[in-house]
């Protein structure tokens, strides 16, 4: 199983950035896909989740600014981040969860997003 994130980088406050996560080795179409982030000295937190049926959920701090989407034909999940703030600075991780009799969770290695003032 591999989850490979891409798209991180350095941007200024107010700018936009898009992240991608390409998955392989899992039944992507049934997976719950999420983006988490972890800032220095802080715990990892969930940012956004998209279910297999494309229902989405966001943490309050990013609602209205971030959009999670998925392309099941390409086994890829996206995170479009607009109006970025310095407090969005973190390493962003892709997460895949397969729910069922045996719950399986997979993580990518992360991509760094830095938002300068």
C-alpha positions as CSV (number, residue, x, y, z in Angstrom):
1,X,0.0,0.0,0.0
2,X,1.3,3.4,-0.9
3,X,-0.1,6.9,-0.3
4,X,2.1,9.5,-2.0
5,X,1.4,13.2,-1.3
6,X,2.5,16.0,-3.5
7,X,1.9,19.7,-3.9
8,X,3.3,21.2,-0.7
9,X,5.5,24.3,-0.6
10,X,5.9,27.8,0.5
11,X,3.2,30.4,-0.1
12,X,2.3,33.8,1.3
13,X,-0.8,34.4,3.5
14,X,-3.9,34.7,1.4
15,X,-2.6,32.6,-1.4
16,X,-3.8,29.1,-2.5
17,X,-2.2,25.7,-2.8
18,X,-3.4,22.3,-3.9
19,X,-2.3,19.0,-2.5
20,X,-2.7,15.6,-4.1
21,X,-2.5,12.1,-2.8
22,X,-2.1,9.1,-5.1
23,X,-3.1,5.8,-3.6
24,X,-2.1,2.3,-4.7
25,X,-2.6,-1.1,-3.3
26,X,-6.1,-0.4,-1.7
27,X,-9.7,-0.5,-2.8
28,X,-9.7,3.2,-3.2
29,X,-13.3,3.5,-4.2
30,X,-14.5,2.2,-0.8
31,X,-11.9,4.0,1.3
32,X,-12.5,6.9,3.5
33,X,-9.8,9.4,2.6
34,X,-8.7,12.2,4.9
35,X,-6.1,14.9,5.1
36,X,-4.4,15.4,8.5
37,X,-1.9,18.0,9.5
38,X,0.7,18.3,12.2
39,X,2.3,21.6,13.1
40,X,5.6,21.8,15.1
41,X,4.9,21.0,18.7
42,X,1.3,20.1,18.2
43,X,-0.7,17.0,17.8
44,X,-1.8,15.7,14.5
45,X,-5.3,16.8,13.6
46,X,-7.8,15.8,11.0
47,X,-8.4,18.6,8.4
48,X,-10.9,17.1,6.0
49,X,-12.5,13.7,5.2
50,X,-14.3,12.5,2.1
51,X,-16.3,9.3,2.2
52,X,-16.6,6.8,-0.6
53,X,-19.9,8.4,-1.5
54,X,-18.2,11.8,-1.6
55,X,-19.7,13.1,1.6
56,X,-17.3,15.6,3.1
57,X,-16.4,16.9,6.6
58,X,-14.1,19.6,7.7
59,X,-12.5,20.9,10.8
60,X,-14.0,24.2,11.8
61,X,-10.8,26.2,11.2
62,X,-10.7,25.4,7.5
63,X,-14.4,25.4,6.6
64,X,-15.1,27.7,3.7
65,X,-11.4,27.8,2.7
66,X,-10.4,24.2,2.0
67,X,-12.1,21.7,-0.3
68,X,-11.4,18.0,-0.3
69,X,-12.3,16.0,-3.4
70,X,-11.5,12.6,-4.9
71,X,-11.2,11.0,-8.4
72,X,-11.9,7.3,-8.1
73,X,-10.7,6.8,-11.7
74,X,-7.3,8.0,-10.7
75,X,-7.2,6.7,-7.1
76,X,-6.4,10.2,-6.0
77,X,-7.6,12.6,-3.3
78,X,-7.1,16.3,-3.4
79,X,-7.1,19.2,-1.0
80,X,-7.6,22.6,-2.4
81,X,-6.5,25.2,0.1
82,X,-7.5,28.8,-0.4
83,X,-7.0,32.0,1.7
84,X,-4.1,30.3,3.5
85,X,-3.1,31.6,6.9
86,X,0.2,31.3,8.8
87,X,-1.5,29.0,11.2
88,X,-2.1,26.5,8.4
89,X,1.6,25.9,8.3
90,X,2.1,22.1,9.0
91,X,3.1,18.9,7.5
92,X,0.0,17.5,5.7
93,X,-0.6,13.8,5.7
94,X,-2.9,11.7,3.5
95,X,-4.8,9.0,5.3
96,X,-6.9,6.1,4.0
97,X,-9.3,4.1,6.2
98,X,-10.9,0.9,5.1
99,X,-13.9,0.2,7.3
100,X,-15.3,-3.3,7.8
101,X,-14.9,-6.3,10.0
102,X,-11.2,-5.4,10.1
103,X,-10.4,-1.7,10.2
104,X,-7.3,-0.8,8.2
105,X,-5.6,2.6,8.3
106,X,-2.8,3.7,6.0
107,X,-0.7,6.9,6.0
108,X,1.4,8.8,3.6
109,X,4.8,10.3,4.5
110,X,3.5,13.9,4.4
111,X,4.2,17.0,2.5
112,X,5.2,20.3,4.1
113,X,3.1,23.5,3.7
114,X,4.5,26.7,4.9
115,X,2.5,29.9,4.9
116,X,4.5,33.1,5.5
117,X,3.0,36.4,6.7
